[in-house]
C-alpha cells in the first residue's frame, strides 16, 4: 500500500488536474523516475473524514523496483504503545522532503529528530468543527513533511552493542504557527512553534484489517 496524508492527495490532485498524479520515488543513486498513480476515486480512506490518511492498494499502480514495504508488525498501534509504555519524551524521527530551495534538485530527502510532546488521548477540533486525534511531537515540520512517516526510536543493549528499535508511529498531519500580530505599526510574522501533529497509525491498522480490505486483496490475487 502507498500511504500519505489525505490532504496531500487532494491538494496534489487540485494542483495537477491537467497532468495527473505521479509518485516520485528516489533511487539509492539519487535518481528518480515518476510513476503515474490513479485519482482519488481509486484510493481508500478511513470512515472518519477527519482522519488525515489516504491509502492506495499496490495493485492500483506499478510499484517501483526496489521499494521495500513496512510490515504491519512494525506499526506502533494502540496495543504496542500500551505494552511498551510509550509516552511523552519518547524519541522519534521522521523522513520527508526538504523543499526550501538552494539545491540543484527541487526536493531532497531529509531526516528530522524529535520527541513525543503529548499523546493522542485528548481529541482536537479542526476548522470544520470535526474532532480528530493526533500525537504532538517536538519537531519542526514544514511543507514537504506532510504525510511523512514518523517512527519511535528506542535504544537498548544487546550484548556488547546498542541497537535501536523503530516502530511506525504515524504520519505527519501538519504543524502549528503563532498568529501574525500587528502592534505599534510593526507586523510580527507567523512563526513555526516547533510542534508537529502526527496522525496515529491505528486507523490505518483498522483499515487494512477490515473485511473490505481482505475482500479486495482476495479479489486482486484472483485477478492475477
Buried (B, 14 or more C-beta within 10 A) or exposed (E): BBBBBBBBBEEBBEEEEEEEBEBEBBEEEEEBEEBEBEEBEEBBBBEEEBBBBBBBBEBBBEBBEEEEEBEBEBBBBEEBBEEBEBEEEBBBBBEBBBBEEEEEEEBBEBEBEBBBBBBBEEEBEEEEEEEBBBBBBBBBBBEBBBBBBBBBBBEEEEEEEEEEEBBBBBBBBBBBEEEEEEEEEEEEEEEEEBBBBBBBBBBBBBBBEBEEBEEBBEEEEEEE
